[in-house]
Structure formats: C-alpha cells, structure tokens
Amino acid sequence: MFGGGLIQELAIEATEDLKASSKQGRALRTENGVDYSMGLGVRPGGTVNPDLVVRPFGRKGTHSHLRAFVSFAAFDHLGIQSQDNFQCSDQNKNEDGRCNGAIRAGLDPDRDGIADELTQGSLSLIEFYLDNYPVPGRGPITDAVKNGEEVFKTIGCAECHRPEMRVKRDPRIEHITVFWNEKRNRFEAERQLLYHQVDDGYIDPDRERSVPIVVPNFQPFVFPLYADLKRHDMGPEMADANDETGVSKRVFITRPLWGVGTYTTFLDDGSAKTLEEAILRHSGEALAPRNRYARLTSQQQLDLVSFLKSLVLFNVEDVLTAKIPITRGDLP
C-alpha cells in the first residue's frame, strides 16, 4: 500500500480527464498521456469500464478508493464488518466506501457476538494512514542500474510501467522517500512537509489552548509509480483459473513496479520465482516488449534486472525511529 494516497488521487484525476474528454468528443487520454481508448477499449472489464471510472486498487482494478478497498478487504480476508458497508442506510453511492446516510449503530450482521466491528472513525483513521503512506525508495544507483533503466525504456516496458506520473492535487501532509547515500554507505530519507495550519477557533479542553487544523497544500507532485492504471490483456501465460468480478482471467491492471526489488515472488499471484521469469511470461498486449527483452544480450538483461532491483521498499518504522535518518528536506 505504499503511496496509496497518490495512487488514489491519480485515479480520481484520470477519471475527471476521461469524462471531460468523452463529453467533448476527444480521445480518451489523460493529462499524463495515458490513452484509455487503446488496448481493450471502453467496455465492462475493458481498459476502463463504460462509466470511465479509473479503479486502481485490486489486481483486476475493482476499487476506486482506499476506504472502499480497505472495507472490502477487512471483510473478505479477516471477517471484520465495517459500519460503512454493513450498517449503512444509504450504501456507498460514489464507490468511495463512505456511508452516504445514517449509520445504524449496535448491529452485529454476522452474529459473532461483536457489534460495530469496524466503526466509521476507525476506518477513517486507517484511510488517513494509507493516504499518507510514503512512496517506496531507491537502492544504490550503479552504472548497471543506469544502463538497465535505459534498456527498460528502449524495449517498451515504460509504455505501461510509466516511470513518472503527476497529480495536480497531492492529498498528503508530508512526503518521505528513502535513498542510498553512497558516501556514507547507508539508506537515508528525504522529508517534505506538504501542509499548512488553519486556526478554526477550537480550544483543547485538557491543554486549554487552541489546536489548529492541518490542511494539505494540494499542490502538484510527480512520483515514480511505474504503472499506467489501465487494465491489459496479459495473455495465457499469466491467466488465472477463472474470471473475477467481471474481468477476464487474462486481464489485470498494471502493477506498479516501485518496490519490486524487495519482492521475493512476482506477478499478481506470486507464481514467478524470478524477475526474468515474470518478464518472459508477459504476453498479450505486452508480447512485443517481452520479445525485445528475449533478444537482448545477456548483459543487457542483467542490467535491466539490476535496475528493477534498485526499486525497493523500506520499513517505515525505521524512519520513525531514525534507524533510517532523515537527512534532506524538512528535518525533524
């Protein structure tokens, strides 16, 4: 869930772009240059559904908002029922996972003896946490990594795994990313504060002083997602056993590659044991880049994998406890 708030905002803005383009009779292309009329096209289970809502969450692209994604996952995987989903008088009109009507408190829909399992307040805290969850980091950037990044672009991987995406309204209150400091031979972090404070007159009753509201600046932000938020037909080598939620077993939303260097298994189901295997199992719309990869020299293939392995995750707690020190930007 790294960068969840940025991904959600990118999808919201892409949806706005597509609907505006459709209304004006233009090609369904976002401001980031992603063309949704290409590939599977606009249809149920296609590149985007006929409602033109970009849904970036779930491996099939089934949820448009973090709150809804968390709410459904809590029930599907943990059996925890959120008030927004199970105790709401007016269900989730905007697919954002938020109840549009009154909550009927005290209910126990699954009859397990626990009422109000995931309250609106608790779900809002999780949503806020994920909105502000940091983006993945970068490991050492060697010559092999630089060469591999060029190969990645040259053979066409970057057409779907887009290196940079831009949001117009960053919803977060801070940005933290991790990088490798070659001189000190360690990971370090950069921090940027992305908010301002507004005094609305609230007085904390315990501390007897005013407490201002922290408000995001909602400024543009560019980030290295390595995805396009489109569904693609990936061919038989990556297909599931069955269709899922109205999407073909061969169709998946492009998985962001940031952080892929930390994974131990690959593809949406973890069935590929190496990055090389994952690349070679690309088919369908990704067949041409896959074949170009297969024709590379062994050194070029190694460099490409080195580049992918430089896209790493990190333990956020290590930043909070200064095990990974913040050395750039807004220092603590």
Backbone torsions as a table, in degrees:
resi	resn	phi	psi	omega
1	MET	NA	15.9	175.6
2	PHE	-55.3	137.5	175.9
3	GLY	65.8	25.6	-174.1
4	GLY	-59.3	-40.5	-179.2
5	GLY	-65.8	-37.6	177.9
6	LEU	-67.7	-41.6	179.8
7	ILE	-63.8	-43.3	178.9
8	GLN	-61.1	-45.8	-178.8
9	GLU	-66.0	-38.2	177.2
10	LEU	-59.6	-41.2	179.1
11	ALA	-68.3	-39.8	178.3
12	ILE	-61.2	-45.4	-179.1
13	GLU	-69.9	-35.5	176.1
14	ALA	-63.6	-40.6	177.1
15	THR	-60.8	-44.3	177.6
16	GLU	-59.9	-42.7	179.5
17	ASP	-62.7	-45.4	-177.1
18	LEU	-64.9	-42.0	-179.1
19	LYS	-68.2	-37.2	177.0
20	ALA	-67.0	-41.5	179.0
21	SER	-63.8	-42.4	179.6
22	SER	-63.2	-42.5	-179.2
23	LYS	-63.4	-33.9	-178.1
24	GLN	-93.5	1.5	178.1
25	GLY	72.9	24.7	-180.0
26	ARG	-98.4	169.8	176.1
27	ALA	-60.2	146.0	-176.8
28	LEU	-81.2	74.9	-177.2
29	ARG	-122.9	135.4	-179.5
30	THR	-85.3	170.5	178.1
31	GLU	-65.8	-18.1	174.1
32	ASN	-85.4	3.3	175.6
33	GLY	84.6	12.8	179.7
34	VAL	-88.1	122.3	-176.9
35	ASP	-97.7	111.0	-177.6
36	TYR	-85.4	-7.1	176.6
37	SER	-83.8	-12.4	178.0
38	MET	-85.7	158.1	177.6
39	GLY	83.6	-126.2	-176.0
40	LEU	-72.9	-21.0	178.1
41	GLY	82.1	-179.0	-176.7
42	VAL	-89.7	108.6	178.9
43	ARG	-170.0	164.3	176.9
44	PRO	-56.3	125.2	-178.1
45	GLY	75.8	9.1	-179.0
46	GLY	-88.2	-159.4	177.1
47	THR	-52.6	-42.0	170.8
48	VAL	-148.0	150.3	179.6
49	ASN	-70.2	164.1	-178.8
50	PRO	-59.1	-21.7	177.8
51	ASP	-76.8	-5.2	177.6
52	LEU	62.6	21.7	176.1
53	VAL	-88.3	121.0	178.3
54	VAL	-82.1	122.9	-177.3
55	ARG	-115.8	100.8	-171.3
56	PRO	-87.4	-9.2	-173.0
57	PHE	-104.5	144.2	-172.3
58	GLY	91.3	142.0	-173.2
59	ARG	-66.5	-16.3	176.1
60	LYS	-101.0	0.9	-177.9
61	GLY	70.7	62.9	-172.8
62	THR	-113.7	-11.2	-178.6
63	HIS	-129.0	137.2	-177.6
64	SER	-94.3	-18.7	-174.8
65	HIS	-133.2	147.3	179.7
66	LEU	-59.0	-42.1	-176.1
67	ARG	-60.0	-45.1	178.7
68	ALA	-66.6	-41.6	-179.9
69	PHE	-59.2	-46.5	179.8
70	VAL	-65.4	-42.4	-178.1
71	SER	-61.4	-45.3	179.2
72	PHE	-69.6	-40.3	-179.8
73	ALA	-65.0	-37.8	179.6
74	ALA	-59.1	-39.1	-179.9
75	PHE	-80.0	-46.6	-175.2
76	ASP	-63.7	-39.0	-173.6
77	HIS	-102.5	-24.7	-174.6
78	LEU	-122.1	-8.9	-178.8
79	GLY	71.8	20.2	-179.8
80	ILE	-97.1	125.3	-175.1
81	GLN	-99.8	123.5	178.7
82	SER	-84.3	147.9	176.4
83	GLN	-60.1	-39.1	-177.6
84	ASP	-60.3	-34.0	-177.2
85	ASN	-91.0	-34.1	-169.0
86	PHE	-115.0	-10.0	-176.7
87	GLN	-130.9	33.0	-173.3
88	CYS	-110.3	135.5	-179.4
89	SER	-82.2	-13.3	-177.9
90	ASP	-144.7	94.8	-165.2
91	GLN	-70.9	117.6	152.7
92	ASN	35.9	54.4	-176.1
93	LYS	-60.4	-37.2	-172.8
94	ASN	-97.8	10.0	-178.6
95	GLU	59.8	19.5	-179.7
96	ASP	-92.9	1.6	177.8
97	GLY	81.2	4.6	-176.5
98	ARG	-104.1	133.0	178.2
99	CYS	-65.8	131.1	-179.7
100	ASN	-93.1	-3.1	-179.4
101	GLY	-129.0	-148.8	-178.3
102	ALA	-86.4	145.2	174.6
103	ILE	-90.8	130.0	176.5
104	ARG	-91.6	94.2	-175.6
105	ALA	-70.5	155.0	175.2
106	GLY	87.7	4.3	-178.5
107	LEU	-85.8	153.3	176.8
108	ASP	-133.0	74.7	-171.8
109	PRO	-57.5	-35.2	-178.0
110	ASP	-93.6	3.0	173.4
111	ARG	55.8	42.3	177.5
112	ASP	-100.3	8.9	177.6
113	GLY	88.1	3.8	-179.3
114	ILE	-124.1	114.5	178.5
115	ALA	-90.7	156.9	175.4
116	ASP	50.9	55.5	-171.2
117	GLU	-63.4	-47.5	177.7
118	LEU	-125.0	99.2	-174.9
119	THR	-71.1	164.5	176.1
120	GLN	-58.4	-41.1	-179.6
121	GLY	-63.6	-42.9	179.3
122	SER	-65.4	-41.0	178.9
123	LEU	-65.1	-35.9	177.7
124	SER	-65.5	-36.9	177.6
125	LEU	-65.5	-42.4	177.3
126	ILE	-63.1	-42.9	179.5
127	GLU	-60.3	-45.0	179.5
128	PHE	-63.7	-41.6	178.3
129	TYR	-59.1	-47.4	-178.4
130	LEU	-73.0	-32.7	174.8
131	ASP	-55.3	-36.8	-174.2
132	ASN	-104.5	9.0	179.8
133	TYR	-65.9	136.4	-171.7
134	PRO	-69.2	168.2	175.0
135	VAL	-84.4	157.5	177.0
136	PRO	-63.2	171.6	-176.5
137	GLY	-108.7	-169.4	176.7
138	ARG	-128.0	137.7	173.7
139	GLY	-84.5	-167.8	179.0
140	PRO	-55.7	133.8	180.0
141	ILE	-102.8	91.4	-178.7
142	THR	-87.4	176.5	175.5
143	ASP	-61.6	-38.1	178.8
144	ALA	-63.6	-38.9	178.2
145	VAL	-64.4	-44.2	178.7
146	LYS	-62.4	-44.1	178.7
147	ASN	-63.9	-41.5	-179.4
148	GLY	-64.2	-34.7	177.9
149	GLU	-66.2	-37.6	176.8
150	GLU	-66.7	-41.4	177.5
151	VAL	-62.4	-42.4	178.2
152	PHE	-53.0	-44.0	-179.9
153	LYS	-74.6	-41.4	-174.6
154	THR	-62.8	-40.4	-175.5
155	ILE	-85.9	-1.4	172.2
156	GLY	101.5	5.2	179.5
157	CYS	-62.6	-33.2	-175.5
158	ALA	-73.2	-6.7	177.6
159	GLU	-66.9	-36.6	177.1
160	CYS	-104.2	-44.1	177.0
161	HIS	-87.2	73.0	-172.7
162	ARG	-69.4	125.2	-175.5
163	PRO	-62.0	-33.6	-177.4
164	GLU	-133.5	138.6	172.7
165	MET	-133.2	152.2	-175.7
166	ARG	-126.4	131.6	170.7
167	VAL	-104.1	149.0	178.3
168	LYS	-85.6	-25.2	-174.5
169	ARG	-134.2	85.8	179.3
170	ASP	-65.0	119.3	-175.1
171	PRO	-85.5	-1.5	-172.9
172	ARG	-84.6	164.9	176.1
173	ILE	-102.1	-12.7	173.7
174	GLU	-157.1	157.3	176.9
175	HIS	-121.4	127.8	175.1
176	ILE	-129.9	129.9	173.8
177	THR	-138.7	154.3	-174.5
178	VAL	-110.7	140.7	179.4
179	PHE	-139.8	165.6	-179.7
180	TRP	-98.2	124.1	176.3
181	ASN	-93.7	106.7	-176.5
182	GLU	-64.7	-37.1	-177.7
183	LYS	-66.7	-38.1	-178.5
184	ARG	-97.2	-5.4	176.5
185	ASN	56.2	50.0	-178.4
186	ARG	-158.4	163.0	172.6
187	PHE	-81.5	140.1	174.5
188	GLU	-134.3	172.1	-175.8
189	ALA	-130.0	152.6	173.5
190	GLU	-115.5	139.4	-177.4
191	ARG	-129.9	135.5	174.6
192	GLN	-129.7	127.5	175.0
193	LEU	-82.4	132.6	-172.1
194	LEU	-123.2	33.5	-174.9
195	TYR	-139.6	167.5	168.6
196	HIS	-133.4	163.4	-177.1
197	GLN	-107.6	141.7	179.0
198	VAL	-126.3	126.3	178.6
199	ASP	-90.0	110.9	-179.5
200	ASP	-100.7	11.8	176.6
201	GLY	90.1	1.3	-179.4
202	TYR	-70.5	134.6	177.9
203	ILE	-113.7	122.4	177.1
204	ASP	-68.0	121.5	-175.1
205	PRO	-67.6	-26.3	-179.3
206	ASP	-82.8	-44.2	-178.1
207	ARG	-91.3	-9.1	177.2
208	GLU	54.0	45.9	175.2
209	ARG	-150.0	161.5	-178.2
210	SER	-72.2	146.1	177.6
211	VAL	-124.1	109.5	-177.1
212	PRO	-72.2	158.7	174.7
213	ILE	-84.6	136.8	174.2
214	VAL	-90.2	120.0	-175.4
215	VAL	-119.7	126.4	176.4
216	PRO	-58.6	148.2	178.5
217	ASN	-75.5	-20.5	179.7
218	PHE	54.8	45.4	177.2
219	GLN	-95.2	162.6	176.8
220	PRO	-62.1	151.1	178.5
221	PHE	-150.4	137.1	179.0
222	VAL	-109.5	134.4	-176.2
223	PHE	-144.0	153.4	-173.6
224	PRO	-90.5	76.9	-173.9
225	LEU	-76.0	-37.9	-173.9
226	TYR	60.2	48.1	175.4
227	ALA	-159.0	168.4	-179.6
228	ASP	-124.6	-2.3	-179.3
229	LEU	61.0	32.9	174.8
230	LYS	-116.4	151.5	169.5
231	ARG	-83.9	145.4	179.5
232	HIS	-138.1	147.6	170.4
233	ASP	-80.1	115.0	-175.3
234	MET	-100.6	8.4	173.1
235	GLY	82.7	177.6	-172.7
236	PRO	-71.4	-26.8	-175.9
237	GLU	-69.6	-19.2	179.6
238	MET	-112.6	3.3	-172.1
239	ALA	-68.1	146.6	171.8
240	ASP	-76.9	176.3	176.3
241	ALA	-72.9	-32.3	-176.0
242	ASN	-140.9	163.3	171.6
243	ASP	-67.3	162.0	-177.6
244	GLU	-143.8	128.6	176.5
245	THR	43.7	46.4	176.3
246	GLY	78.6	10.0	-179.7
247	VAL	-118.6	134.9	-177.5
248	SER	-58.3	150.9	178.7
249	LYS	-63.8	-16.3	178.4
250	ARG	-93.6	-5.1	-171.1
251	VAL	-107.1	133.3	178.4
252	PHE	-141.2	154.2	170.4
253	ILE	-80.2	145.0	-178.8
254	THR	-58.7	124.3	-179.9
255	ARG	-81.8	129.2	176.7
256	PRO	-58.7	137.1	180.0
257	LEU	-90.8	-9.8	177.2
258	TRP	-60.4	133.6	-177.9
259	GLY	88.3	-4.5	-173.5
260	VAL	-64.5	-24.4	-179.4
261	GLY	-67.1	-13.9	179.7
262	THR	-95.5	-14.4	-177.9
263	TYR	-67.3	152.2	175.0
264	THR	-107.5	-18.3	170.5
265	THR	-133.1	163.9	-169.0
266	PHE	-136.8	170.7	-171.0
267	LEU	72.6	171.0	-172.1
268	ASP	-63.4	-28.7	-178.6
269	ASP	-105.5	6.2	179.0
270	GLY	69.9	17.8	-174.0
271	SER	-82.2	-15.0	177.1
272	ALA	-91.0	131.0	-175.4
273	LYS	-89.5	-16.7	179.1
274	THR	-137.6	160.7	175.3
275	LEU	-63.5	-37.3	179.6
276	GLU	-61.0	-43.8	178.2
277	GLU	-63.2	-41.8	-179.6
278	ALA	-61.4	-42.7	180.0
279	ILE	-64.5	-45.4	-175.8
280	LEU	-70.2	-16.9	176.9
281	ARG	-88.7	-2.1	173.3
282	HIS	-66.9	138.5	179.7
283	SER	-150.9	-158.7	179.0
284	GLY	55.8	-125.3	-178.8
285	GLU	-66.4	-18.1	-178.0
286	ALA	-102.2	14.3	-175.7
287	LEU	-65.6	-40.9	-176.8
288	ALA	-63.3	-50.3	176.2
289	PRO	-60.8	-36.0	178.0
290	ARG	-61.2	-44.9	-179.7
291	ASN	-67.4	-35.2	176.4
292	ARG	-64.8	-38.9	176.8
293	TYR	-61.7	-43.4	-178.1
294	ALA	-62.6	-26.5	-179.0
295	ARG	-89.8	-4.2	178.4
296	LEU	-66.7	159.3	171.6
297	THR	-69.4	160.9	-179.7
298	SER	-60.7	-34.8	179.8
299	GLN	-69.1	-40.2	177.5
300	GLN	-63.2	-39.8	177.3
301	GLN	-63.8	-41.6	178.2
302	LEU	-64.1	-40.1	179.0
303	ASP	-64.7	-40.6	178.5
304	LEU	-61.2	-43.5	178.3
305	VAL	-66.4	-36.9	176.5
306	SER	-60.5	-40.6	176.5
307	PHE	-60.9	-47.9	-178.6
308	LEU	-62.6	-36.3	-179.6
309	LYS	-73.4	-11.0	176.4
310	SER	-83.2	-7.8	179.2
311	LEU	-92.5	98.3	-166.5
312	VAL	-118.9	155.0	169.2
313	LEU	-90.5	170.6	176.0
314	PHE	-149.3	161.8	177.8
315	ASN	-81.3	113.3	-176.9
316	VAL	-60.3	-33.3	178.4
317	GLU	-60.9	-30.4	178.8
318	ASP	-64.2	-30.2	175.6
319	VAL	-76.1	-42.7	-178.8
320	LEU	-63.7	-31.1	-178.9
321	THR	-99.6	6.9	177.4
322	ALA	68.4	15.0	170.1
323	LYS	-64.4	-37.4	165.9
324	ILE	-103.8	104.9	-173.8
325	PRO	-75.1	145.3	173.2
326	ILE	-84.8	113.6	-174.6
327	THR	-119.1	-5.4	179.7
328	ARG	-128.8	156.8	173.8
329	GLY	77.6	-139.8	-178.6
330	ASP	-82.3	102.1	-176.5
331	LEU	-75.6	147.9	179.6
332	PRO	-61.4	NA	NA
